[in-house]
C-alpha cells in the first residue's frame, strides 16, 4: 500500500534585519499565518515544517534546510519553500552570465546577507542562480516542488531593500513601503554556492541550462522582477491575498487560477503583478492544484474576481477569443445559485462585467473568485466530417453535442479540416483526402469511451488552431513588427549561422548529428526594436498539437528598447526527426513559433497544453477568428513563423491518392 503523501515545508521570514538593511514589519507575521494555514487546512499531508525567523535565517541555515529538511521528500510528497523578507539585485559578471538581459542577478536577502563593520561591507546574498542549483538538487527527490517569494524582484525567482551606492544613507521603510533596491556589487566566483562543482569557464562558453540545469518546480512571486512588493497593516499584500483565497476555497484551486485571481485583486491598487510560472519540461504543472493536489479545469474556464478600480472582471479578453458582441456570461457560485453577469467592455486580456441583480451583489464576496466557462473562448471552430456509421457514429455525435462552439459537423470532405474515420475497429482522425495517415493516435475500439477520447483530442486541436491563427485585426501603433526575431542554426561544432526567413517560413534540412541520427539544433534571439517597453511571449506550437509559452523562460518577459533575450537562456532547441514522420511517410515535419508583442502586460499561459499521442506512441493518450476592435492607448500584434523540415527518407511512390 502506497505511503500517504506528506508536505515538507521550509518557511523563512525576516523582519529584524541589522543595519545597513532596513527592518521590515510583517514578514514574521506572514510566515506564522502560512504555518497555521498549512497545519489546519492540510492536516492530511502531515506537514513537516521547519521555520527560520530573523537571526535564525542565515544563508547557511537556508541551504541546510534545503539539503537536510526538504530533501526528505519522496516522489509522492510536496516540498515547499516560502520566503518573506527583502529581495535585491547584484551586478552580474557579463562574462559568466551573458544571457541576463538586465545584467543583474536577483537575490534573497538572508539575515547575514549584508554586514557592515566600520567602513567595510561584506555581502553574502542568496542569488537566484544558487536557488536554481538547490532546486536542481532537490528535483532528484521527484517530489512536487513549489517555491513562493513575497519580496521584490521575485518575478525572476528569487519586500526589497533600497541598497544605495557606498556612502549613501539607506532609509528604513515607511508604513506602506516597497521591498526595491539598487544593485549590490558583483561577487567573485568563489563565493557562489556551486563554485567548487561548476567550472566557471563552461558558463562563459555555454548556455546556462547546459551548465546549471533547472529542476522541475512551480514558482510563485509577489511581483515582476522590476517591481516592488508592498506591505500593509502588518503583512505582505501578496501573502494576505493568497491566504484569503486559499482559505475561501473549499475545493482545491490550480496555480494558474490562484495567480490570475491575485493579480486582478491587487491590480491598479498596488503596482505589483504577482507571477506564477513553471520551470522545467512539464508546463502543465501550472494547471495542477496547489501543493500538488488533483484539480479539474475546463478548457474554456475563466475567473471572475473583484478589482477595486474596475469592479468585477473576467480574466479572459480579446486575445483569448472573447467576442466583442458578447452580452453576458453565466458564473458558478459554490455557495449559492449560478448567476448572470453582463459584459460592459472587452479589453485585450480581460473583460469588464456588471451585475444588476441586487440579491447577487449582496451575497458575492470580493475577496474570493468565481469560476465560469465562456462558450467560444480559447478555440477556433474546426470543421469535422464524420465518416463513421452505426453505434460508433452515435457515440461521436453524443460527445460532440456539448462542443458546438468549437466542433462543427460538415457534410463533405472538401469543407472539412479533419475527418473522423473508422479503421481497424477504432476511430481515426485524418486530414481530408488522406484516409491512411492519422494525425493523432487512433483508438482501438468504437466504444463510448473511445468516442470521448476522440472528441477530447479534437477539442485540444481546436485550441491549437486558435493560438496558431490568433491575431489583432486592428493594429494601430505598429507599422511593422516592433520586435526582431533572429534564428540561428547550430552546427555540430556548436558554431551558428543566421537562417534566412523566406516570407513567413524557415526551411531546415535535417542533417546527421554526432549520434548518427537525423536532427537539427537552433537558437533564437528576440530584440525590442520599438521606442518603449514591450511585453513579449514566444509560443511553440508542434505538429503534435503541443502549445508551450515558456520558450523565453517565462510566459511573458518585458524588454526595454534595444534589449534582447535568448530563448531557452541561449540553449540549443533540439529538433528531432520524429518517428511518426518516418513511419507514416509524411513529406515534411513542421512546427510553428508564435510571437506575441504588446505595450501592456498579458497572459498567454492559459494557451499551454501537452502534446497529443501520435501513431508511434506506446499508449493512447478554418473559420475566421472574431476579435474585438481597437483598444485605446495600447496595442498588440502577433507574428507567425512556420518551420518546415523535409523528410530525409520520404518515399514519393507511397503517397496516398487524392
PEFEN-V712837 format. One record per helix or strand of 3 or more residues. SS is the DSSP state (H for helix, E for strand). FROM is the first residue (numbers start at 1). LEN is the number of residues. If there is no record, write none. Layout:
ss = [SS	SS]
from = [FROM	FROM]
len = [LEN	LEN]
//
This chain:
ss = [E	H	H	E	H	H	E	E	E	E	E	H	E	H	H	H	H	E	E	H	H	E	H	H	E	E	H	E	E	E	H	E	E	H	E	H	E	E	H	E	E	E	E	E	E	E	H	E	H	E	H	E	H]
from = [7	27	43	48	54	59	78	87	104	114	120	128	144	154	189	200	208	217	230	237	255	275	283	290	301	311	318	328	339	351	358	370	382	390	407	413	418	426	448	483	496	505	518	534	557	564	567	573	579	588	605	636	652]
len = [7	15	3	6	3	14	7	5	5	4	4	14	7	3	3	6	4	5	3	12	12	5	5	3	7	4	3	4	8	4	6	4	6	14	4	3	6	5	22	8	3	3	11	9	3	3	4	4	6	11	3	11	3]
//
